[in-house]
Every structure is written in structure tokens, then in C-alpha cells.
Amino acid sequence: MRQSATSHLRRLANTKLKRKADGSQRRRGPSALRPSDLVRARYRYFGPTLAREKLLEWHQIAVSTETLLGTGCGR
């Protein structure tokens, strides 16, 4: 391999190791609830704005109203 290709591969490998070390690529465990799961379970009949306020107030989860529109809020 050429020198530049080898150094490029090393940089890629180091970047992957750093990401795994700091947890930025960590997957959610089965016990971790997503905001959409909480909305479907507890705030299904709330409108997206009220559901967003309850997520922030009771669960300390900040999401946008637009994000909640796709979860079936208010239907």
C-alpha cells in the first residue's frame, strides 16, 4: 500500500476506537424507552404540544413538537 492510504486507514481506525470509547455509538438497551414509546403508552390522546410539555416536565426529555407528530399524538 501507499503511505497515504495506510495513514488514512489508521486515522479511520483511531476514529472508530474513539467513538466507541466515549459511548457516542452506544446502542440503547431493551429497557431504555424512546420518547415515541412513552407518548404511545402514556400520552396517546394528548396533542403533540401537550405531550411534549409532559415529556419535559415528568421525564426530562426534550423533543420538538414536529417529532411527536409522527408518533400518532392526538389520533
Phi and psi in radians as a Rosetta constraint file:
Dihedral C 1 N 2 CA 2 C 2 CIRCULARHARMONIC -1.330 0.35
Dihedral N 2 CA 2 C 2 N 3 CIRCULARHARMONIC 2.807 0.35
Dihedral C 2 N 3 CA 3 C 3 CIRCULARHARMONIC -1.062 0.35
Dihedral N 3 CA 3 C 3 N 4 CIRCULARHARMONIC -0.749 0.35
Dihedral C 3 N 4 CA 4 C 4 CIRCULARHARMONIC -1.190 0.35
Dihedral N 4 CA 4 C 4 N 5 CIRCULARHARMONIC -0.631 0.35
Dihedral C 4 N 5 CA 5 C 5 CIRCULARHARMONIC -1.180 0.35
Dihedral N 5 CA 5 C 5 N 6 CIRCULARHARMONIC -0.682 0.35
Dihedral C 5 N 6 CA 6 C 6 CIRCULARHARMONIC -1.145 0.35
Dihedral N 6 CA 6 C 6 N 7 CIRCULARHARMONIC -0.774 0.35
Dihedral C 6 N 7 CA 7 C 7 CIRCULARHARMONIC -1.191 0.35
Dihedral N 7 CA 7 C 7 N 8 CIRCULARHARMONIC -0.573 0.35
Dihedral C 7 N 8 CA 8 C 8 CIRCULARHARMONIC -1.132 0.35
Dihedral N 8 CA 8 C 8 N 9 CIRCULARHARMONIC -0.750 0.35
Dihedral C 8 N 9 CA 9 C 9 CIRCULARHARMONIC -1.126 0.35
Dihedral N 9 CA 9 C 9 N 10 CIRCULARHARMONIC -0.650 0.35
Dihedral C 9 N 10 CA 10 C 10 CIRCULARHARMONIC -1.116 0.35
Dihedral N 10 CA 10 C 10 N 11 CIRCULARHARMONIC -0.757 0.35
Dihedral C 10 N 11 CA 11 C 11 CIRCULARHARMONIC -1.076 0.35
Dihedral N 11 CA 11 C 11 N 12 CIRCULARHARMONIC -0.737 0.35
Dihedral C 11 N 12 CA 12 C 12 CIRCULARHARMONIC -1.074 0.35
Dihedral N 12 CA 12 C 12 N 13 CIRCULARHARMONIC -0.782 0.35
Dihedral C 12 N 13 CA 13 C 13 CIRCULARHARMONIC -1.109 0.35
Dihedral N 13 CA 13 C 13 N 14 CIRCULARHARMONIC -0.735 0.35
Dihedral C 13 N 14 CA 14 C 14 CIRCULARHARMONIC -1.122 0.35
Dihedral N 14 CA 14 C 14 N 15 CIRCULARHARMONIC -0.685 0.35
Dihedral C 14 N 15 CA 15 C 15 CIRCULARHARMONIC -1.113 0.35
Dihedral N 15 CA 15 C 15 N 16 CIRCULARHARMONIC -0.759 0.35
Dihedral C 15 N 16 CA 16 C 16 CIRCULARHARMONIC -1.073 0.35
Dihedral N 16 CA 16 C 16 N 17 CIRCULARHARMONIC -0.738 0.35
Dihedral C 16 N 17 CA 17 C 17 CIRCULARHARMONIC -1.132 0.35
Dihedral N 17 CA 17 C 17 N 18 CIRCULARHARMONIC -0.703 0.35
Dihedral C 17 N 18 CA 18 C 18 CIRCULARHARMONIC -1.128 0.35
Dihedral N 18 CA 18 C 18 N 19 CIRCULARHARMONIC -0.732 0.35
Dihedral C 18 N 19 CA 19 C 19 CIRCULARHARMONIC -1.100 0.35
Dihedral N 19 CA 19 C 19 N 20 CIRCULARHARMONIC -0.733 0.35
Dihedral C 19 N 20 CA 20 C 20 CIRCULARHARMONIC -1.207 0.35
Dihedral N 20 CA 20 C 20 N 21 CIRCULARHARMONIC -0.605 0.35
Dihedral C 20 N 21 CA 21 C 21 CIRCULARHARMONIC -1.182 0.35
Dihedral N 21 CA 21 C 21 N 22 CIRCULARHARMONIC -0.664 0.35
Dihedral C 21 N 22 CA 22 C 22 CIRCULARHARMONIC -1.574 0.35
Dihedral N 22 CA 22 C 22 N 23 CIRCULARHARMONIC -0.003 0.35
Dihedral C 22 N 23 CA 23 C 23 CIRCULARHARMONIC 1.458 0.35
Dihedral N 23 CA 23 C 23 N 24 CIRCULARHARMONIC 0.124 0.35
Dihedral C 23 N 24 CA 24 C 24 CIRCULARHARMONIC -1.216 0.35
Dihedral N 24 CA 24 C 24 N 25 CIRCULARHARMONIC -0.326 0.35
Dihedral C 24 N 25 CA 25 C 25 CIRCULARHARMONIC -1.866 0.35
Dihedral N 25 CA 25 C 25 N 26 CIRCULARHARMONIC 0.291 0.35
Dihedral C 25 N 26 CA 26 C 26 CIRCULARHARMONIC -1.192 0.35
Dihedral N 26 CA 26 C 26 N 27 CIRCULARHARMONIC 2.398 0.35
Dihedral C 26 N 27 CA 27 C 27 CIRCULARHARMONIC -1.581 0.35
Dihedral N 27 CA 27 C 27 N 28 CIRCULARHARMONIC 2.691 0.35
Dihedral C 27 N 28 CA 28 C 28 CIRCULARHARMONIC -1.290 0.35
Dihedral N 28 CA 28 C 28 N 29 CIRCULARHARMONIC 2.475 0.35
Dihedral C 28 N 29 CA 29 C 29 CIRCULARHARMONIC -1.393 0.35
Dihedral N 29 CA 29 C 29 N 30 CIRCULARHARMONIC 2.970 0.35
Dihedral C 29 N 30 CA 30 C 30 CIRCULARHARMONIC -1.152 0.35
Dihedral N 30 CA 30 C 30 N 31 CIRCULARHARMONIC -0.394 0.35
Dihedral C 30 N 31 CA 31 C 31 CIRCULARHARMONIC -1.485 0.35
Dihedral N 31 CA 31 C 31 N 32 CIRCULARHARMONIC -0.242 0.35
Dihedral C 31 N 32 CA 32 C 32 CIRCULARHARMONIC -1.372 0.35
Dihedral N 32 CA 32 C 32 N 33 CIRCULARHARMONIC 2.088 0.35
Dihedral C 32 N 33 CA 33 C 33 CIRCULARHARMONIC -1.518 0.35
Dihedral N 33 CA 33 C 33 N 34 CIRCULARHARMONIC 2.425 0.35
Dihedral C 33 N 34 CA 34 C 34 CIRCULARHARMONIC -1.515 0.35
Dihedral N 34 CA 34 C 34 N 35 CIRCULARHARMONIC 2.743 0.35
Dihedral C 34 N 35 CA 35 C 35 CIRCULARHARMONIC -0.980 0.35
Dihedral N 35 CA 35 C 35 N 36 CIRCULARHARMONIC -0.670 0.35
Dihedral C 35 N 36 CA 36 C 36 CIRCULARHARMONIC -1.134 0.35
Dihedral N 36 CA 36 C 36 N 37 CIRCULARHARMONIC -0.604 0.35
Dihedral C 36 N 37 CA 37 C 37 CIRCULARHARMONIC -1.155 0.35
Dihedral N 37 CA 37 C 37 N 38 CIRCULARHARMONIC -0.735 0.35
Dihedral C 37 N 38 CA 38 C 38 CIRCULARHARMONIC -1.113 0.35
Dihedral N 38 CA 38 C 38 N 39 CIRCULARHARMONIC -0.731 0.35
Dihedral C 38 N 39 CA 39 C 39 CIRCULARHARMONIC -1.118 0.35
Dihedral N 39 CA 39 C 39 N 40 CIRCULARHARMONIC -0.771 0.35
Dihedral C 39 N 40 CA 40 C 40 CIRCULARHARMONIC -1.130 0.35
Dihedral N 40 CA 40 C 40 N 41 CIRCULARHARMONIC -0.633 0.35
Dihedral C 40 N 41 CA 41 C 41 CIRCULARHARMONIC -1.393 0.35
Dihedral N 41 CA 41 C 41 N 42 CIRCULARHARMONIC -0.716 0.35
Dihedral C 41 N 42 CA 42 C 42 CIRCULARHARMONIC -1.966 0.35
Dihedral N 42 CA 42 C 42 N 43 CIRCULARHARMONIC -0.536 0.35
Dihedral C 42 N 43 CA 43 C 43 CIRCULARHARMONIC -2.149 0.35
Dihedral N 43 CA 43 C 43 N 44 CIRCULARHARMONIC 0.585 0.35
Dihedral C 43 N 44 CA 44 C 44 CIRCULARHARMONIC -1.028 0.35
Dihedral N 44 CA 44 C 44 N 45 CIRCULARHARMONIC -0.682 0.35
Dihedral C 44 N 45 CA 45 C 45 CIRCULARHARMONIC -1.668 0.35
Dihedral N 45 CA 45 C 45 N 46 CIRCULARHARMONIC 0.101 0.35
Dihedral C 45 N 46 CA 46 C 46 CIRCULARHARMONIC -1.453 0.35
Dihedral N 46 CA 46 C 46 N 47 CIRCULARHARMONIC 2.690 0.35
Dihedral C 46 N 47 CA 47 C 47 CIRCULARHARMONIC -1.279 0.35
Dihedral N 47 CA 47 C 47 N 48 CIRCULARHARMONIC 2.872 0.35
Dihedral C 47 N 48 CA 48 C 48 CIRCULARHARMONIC -1.075 0.35
Dihedral N 48 CA 48 C 48 N 49 CIRCULARHARMONIC -0.602 0.35
Dihedral C 48 N 49 CA 49 C 49 CIRCULARHARMONIC -1.207 0.35
Dihedral N 49 CA 49 C 49 N 50 CIRCULARHARMONIC -0.806 0.35
Dihedral C 49 N 50 CA 50 C 50 CIRCULARHARMONIC -1.174 0.35
Dihedral N 50 CA 50 C 50 N 51 CIRCULARHARMONIC -0.685 0.35
Dihedral C 50 N 51 CA 51 C 51 CIRCULARHARMONIC -1.079 0.35
Dihedral N 51 CA 51 C 51 N 52 CIRCULARHARMONIC -0.695 0.35
Dihedral C 51 N 52 CA 52 C 52 CIRCULARHARMONIC -1.094 0.35
Dihedral N 52 CA 52 C 52 N 53 CIRCULARHARMONIC -0.756 0.35
Dihedral C 52 N 53 CA 53 C 53 CIRCULARHARMONIC -1.126 0.35
Dihedral N 53 CA 53 C 53 N 54 CIRCULARHARMONIC -0.695 0.35
Dihedral C 53 N 54 CA 54 C 54 CIRCULARHARMONIC -1.199 0.35
Dihedral N 54 CA 54 C 54 N 55 CIRCULARHARMONIC -0.678 0.35
Dihedral C 54 N 55 CA 55 C 55 CIRCULARHARMONIC -1.055 0.35
Dihedral N 55 CA 55 C 55 N 56 CIRCULARHARMONIC -0.713 0.35
Dihedral C 55 N 56 CA 56 C 56 CIRCULARHARMONIC -1.248 0.35
Dihedral N 56 CA 56 C 56 N 57 CIRCULARHARMONIC -0.756 0.35
Dihedral C 56 N 57 CA 57 C 57 CIRCULARHARMONIC -1.220 0.35
Dihedral N 57 CA 57 C 57 N 58 CIRCULARHARMONIC -0.815 0.35
Dihedral C 57 N 58 CA 58 C 58 CIRCULARHARMONIC -1.655 0.35
Dihedral N 58 CA 58 C 58 N 59 CIRCULARHARMONIC -0.478 0.35
Dihedral C 58 N 59 CA 59 C 59 CIRCULARHARMONIC -2.082 0.35
Dihedral N 59 CA 59 C 59 N 60 CIRCULARHARMONIC -0.056 0.35
Dihedral C 59 N 60 CA 60 C 60 CIRCULARHARMONIC 0.962 0.35
Dihedral N 60 CA 60 C 60 N 61 CIRCULARHARMONIC 0.717 0.35
Dihedral C 60 N 61 CA 61 C 61 CIRCULARHARMONIC -2.015 0.35
Dihedral N 61 CA 61 C 61 N 62 CIRCULARHARMONIC 2.097 0.35
Dihedral C 61 N 62 CA 62 C 62 CIRCULARHARMONIC -1.767 0.35
Dihedral N 62 CA 62 C 62 N 63 CIRCULARHARMONIC 2.044 0.35
Dihedral C 62 N 63 CA 63 C 63 CIRCULARHARMONIC -2.355 0.35
Dihedral N 63 CA 63 C 63 N 64 CIRCULARHARMONIC 2.800 0.35
Dihedral C 63 N 64 CA 64 C 64 CIRCULARHARMONIC -1.465 0.35
Dihedral N 64 CA 64 C 64 N 65 CIRCULARHARMONIC 2.768 0.35
Dihedral C 64 N 65 CA 65 C 65 CIRCULARHARMONIC -1.093 0.35
Dihedral N 65 CA 65 C 65 N 66 CIRCULARHARMONIC -0.638 0.35
Dihedral C 65 N 66 CA 66 C 66 CIRCULARHARMONIC -1.103 0.35
Dihedral N 66 CA 66 C 66 N 67 CIRCULARHARMONIC -0.609 0.35
Dihedral C 66 N 67 CA 67 C 67 CIRCULARHARMONIC -1.115 0.35
Dihedral N 67 CA 67 C 67 N 68 CIRCULARHARMONIC -0.664 0.35
Dihedral C 67 N 68 CA 68 C 68 CIRCULARHARMONIC -1.335 0.35
Dihedral N 68 CA 68 C 68 N 69 CIRCULARHARMONIC -0.304 0.35
Dihedral C 68 N 69 CA 69 C 69 CIRCULARHARMONIC -1.074 0.35
Dihedral N 69 CA 69 C 69 N 70 CIRCULARHARMONIC -0.574 0.35
Dihedral C 69 N 70 CA 70 C 70 CIRCULARHARMONIC -1.398 0.35
Dihedral N 70 CA 70 C 70 N 71 CIRCULARHARMONIC -0.101 0.35
Dihedral C 70 N 71 CA 71 C 71 CIRCULARHARMONIC -1.583 0.35
Dihedral N 71 CA 71 C 71 N 72 CIRCULARHARMONIC -0.118 0.35
Dihedral C 71 N 72 CA 72 C 72 CIRCULARHARMONIC 1.627 0.35
Dihedral N 72 CA 72 C 72 N 73 CIRCULARHARMONIC 0.393 0.35
Dihedral C 72 N 73 CA 73 C 73 CIRCULARHARMONIC -1.106 0.35
Dihedral N 73 CA 73 C 73 N 74 CIRCULARHARMONIC 2.396 0.35
Dihedral C 73 N 74 CA 74 C 74 CIRCULARHARMONIC 1.324 0.35
Dihedral N 74 CA 74 C 74 N 75 CIRCULARHARMONIC 0.261 0.35
